[in-house]
Amino acid sequence: MLLNCIRRRLQLLSEKIPCYQRNISKCITRDDRSEETSLLMQLCAERYYISSEAFHTRSCTYGPLGTELKKNIIEQWTSAIRSRAYVFGINTSALSRTCEEPVRIVDIRALKEILNQDSFTKEEVSQKIQKLLEDSASVRTSLLQGALQQYTQALELVNRTLPFGLTEIGLCHHFDNQLRHSSSCSFEVTESSLVWFCSPRTSSQWMDYWAHQRLQWWRKVKHGSPNGRIGY
């Protein structure tokens, strides 16, 4: 969500720059997402929102203004959510050895060692790689798992009374196909999450309430903070 918000702010900024208006318009008309993203990334690098290396590599690092913009968005989102009653912040680990996440950190040296052993049969290679994967730490692809793990402890905090919410901002890893239409930099993204726990009887009302609150927050971000600008 934060990345989409930053892209929207940069798109609004780019519309004010005459030298890029015609190129962006052409990209949108042709519906060429790759060219449009490449042009936007170039614009972001020239405006100091991302580093120049991010334009040529798969690591999306923020520049000085991008860092400030991201910080301001996070602060505004945190203020809007954490100010609600019975909403608690959590901070869970991005790494896990028990969570069955599809993305794992593998020791490349250990993997090469297995593949370079000519004495191993195909079955032995397969078994050793499987064991290596099982022993490797997994990285989260969503913040939901962390909220579910904190549920029991948080329930005791509120004297076992619903509703309440757990919110978190953190890094997640996505597959390339998940980012095909959103970013060409890296599959490491910053996500914000609010997991709301309530009774089934009131779930539809709460869903409508939080959907409305999210819409209001997006409108506030789009038009800028009433107390000042959200970014640079």
GULUM-792710 format. One record per residue (C-alpha): x, y, z. Coordinates in steps of 0.001 Angstrom, whole numbers, padded with zeros to 6 digits, always signed. Layout:
REM residues N
XYZ ...
This chain:
REM residues 232
+000000+000000+000000 +002811+002415+000851 +004521+001799-002492 +001286+002435-004375 +000787+005629-002399 +004310+006831-003182 +003833+006019-006875 +000568+007980-006923 +002247+011039-005384 +005094+010835-007887 +002665+010455-010791 +000874+013600-009657 +004249+015327-009468 +005225+014157-012940 +002034+015606-014410 +003309+019039-013437 +006557+018629-015387 +006017+019554-019077 +008988+017614-020468 +007496+014332-019223 +003802+014939-019945 +003868+013788-023566 +005918+010653-022864 +003728+009573-019945 +000593+010163-022000 +001942+007952-024783 +002780+005184-022347 -000684+005218-020849 -002321+005233-024300 -000339+002183-025410 -000975+000507-022053 +002697-000430-021987 +003276-000971-018294 +006947-001774-018664 +007754+001448-020522 +005562+003489-018222 +007274+002072-015136 +010713+002610-016664 +009886+006243-017408 +008535+006769-013904 +011621+005160-012360 +013853+007470-014406 +011834+010468-013267 +012058+009336-009633 +015832+008957-009889 +016237+012415-011441 +014053+013931-008710 +016073+012213-005925 +013230+009918-004814 +015187+006745-005568 +018891+006125-006020 +020385+006014-009491 +021416+002372-008896 +017765+001378-008495 +017150+002202-012149 +019592-000497-013294 +019430-003087-010507 +016771-005111-008733 +017321-003379-005380 +014998-000419-004933 +016815+002005-002622 +015335+005380-001750 +017037+008694-002337 +016924+011625+000129 +013473+012871-000889 +012071+009351-001265 +013188+008513+002255 +011435+011593+003629 +008294+010903+001599 +008117+007311+002835 +008680+008443+006431 +005900+011026+006182 +003430+008525+004734 +004233+005979+007437 +003848+008598+010166 +000492+009749+008828 -000811+006202+008403 +000379+005222+011895 -001204+008316+013425 -004523+007664+011685 -004712+004006+012728 -003091+003998+016159 -005303+006846+017351 -008308+004485+017275 -009455+002762+020444 -008398-000862+020859 -005867-000751+018038 -002439-001965+019149 +000853-001860+017314 +003002-004962+016948 +006470-005619+015547 +007055-009180+014375 +010127-010730+012812 +010494-010871+009047 +012313-014217+009410 +010892-017484+010665 +011883-021139+010886 +008403-022382+011717 +006232-020448+009275 +005587-022226+005977 +006331-019252+003764 +007206-019924+000099 +010239-017576+000089 +013341-018778+001913 +016918-017611+002459 +019259-020328+001222 +023017-020512+001814 +024331-020409-001755 +027668-021930-000705 +025954-024959+000797 +023817-025321-002323 +026869-025180-004624 +028614-027721-002444 +025741-030163-002919 +025514-029605-006672 +029278-029981-007175 +029436-033373-005469 +029798-035817-008347 +029512-038797-006017 +025884-037996-005140 +023068-039680-007010 +020076-037663-008207 +018047-038950-005264 +020753-037930-002784 +021039-034470-004335 +017270-034063-004146 +017183-035163-000499 +020035-032878+000533 +018507-029870-001244 +015184-030611+000432 +016934-030783+003814 +018733-027504+003084 +015426-025809+002281 +013809-027153+005445 +016672-025846+007574 +016675-022420+005875 +014826-019484+007387 +011719-018329+005554 +010861-014680+004944 +007320-013446+005217 +005195-012578+002221 +002450-011019+004325 +002001-009336+007711 -001081-011429+008471 +000828-014332+009988 +002458-012101+012581 -000906-010697+013676 -002373-014194+014017 +000579-015270+016152 +000004-012270+018460 -003760-012845+018733 -003829-014912+021943 -001551-012536+023854 -003477-009486+022649 -006784-011116+023603 -005588-011344+027207 -004591-007667+027044 -008208-006650+026311 -009639-009067+028899 -010833-011439+026192 -013223-008835+024799 -013818-008179+021109 -013343-006161+018948 -009708-005090+018763 -007088-004634+016050 -003384-005317+015516 -001453-003068+013172 +002061-003327+011793 +004351-001830+009158 +007202-003948+007892 +009111-005536+005037 +007614-008404+003052 +008903-010386+000087 +006788-010967-002992 +007195-013080-006071 +008032-011408-009380 +004577-012216-010772 +002994-010471-007793 +004847-007292-008725 +004443-007535-012485 +002007-004604-012598 +003248-002657-009591 +007035-002312-009562 +010137-003315-011463 +012665-002637-008723 +012653-005351-006071 +010425-008003-004587 +011122-006570-001121 +008315-004145-000292 +007114-002204+002736 +003557-003092+003670 +001119-001698+006212 -001519-003899+007779 -004470-003705+010155 -005980-007022+011220 -009316-006468+012956 -010735-009180+015221 -014482-009080+015873 -017475-011381+016254 -019052-012864+013101 -022277-011032+013932 -020663-007592+013549 -018092-008439+010867 -020034-006879+007951 -020537-003601+009835 -016865-003414+010731 -015886-004232+007157 -017955-001285+005912 -016520+000962+008616 -012879+000215+007857 -013440+000330+004092 -014826+003845+004546 -011922+004827+006815 -009428+003555+004250 -011123+005547+001504 -011014+008671+003657 -007320+008130+004334 -006535+007745+000616 -008423+010931-000174 -006460+012756+002509 -003178+011491+001058 -004217+012353-002482 -005072+015959-001655 -002333+016399+000931 -002433+016727+004676 -004584+019610+006022 -001688+020524+008301 +000863+020663+005550 +002370+018657+002723 +002819+014926+003132 +005968+014806+001015 +008436+016819-001036 
